[in-house]
Amino acid sequence: MTPIEETIVVNYIHDYLKDNTNLNFYKYQVGKYHMDYGDNDVISFCGVFDGKSRSNYFVGSVNMVTNDNDFGMEKTFTTMHNTR
């Protein structure tokens, strides 16, 4: 994940979680999710919440042009690449 992609994804996640009182206080790690949507404007991502006991993991995508974005919780780990 490039630094620009990471900034876009982190900003989206921050916006998504800001009103979610169940999740907005957890720290998280995010990485590139290697899902090919066939569109260079879409960044797919996965991540993990630190310290959460159930449904720790998440996946999603951000479309940098249309803002057609997606975020979902997962119960199993998805391999992350280039995490920070």
Secondary structure, DSSP 8 states (H G I E B T S, - for coil): --HHHHHHHHHHHHHHHTT-TTTTTS-EEEEE-----S-TTEEEEEEEETT-SSS-EEEEEEETTT---EEEEESS----BS--
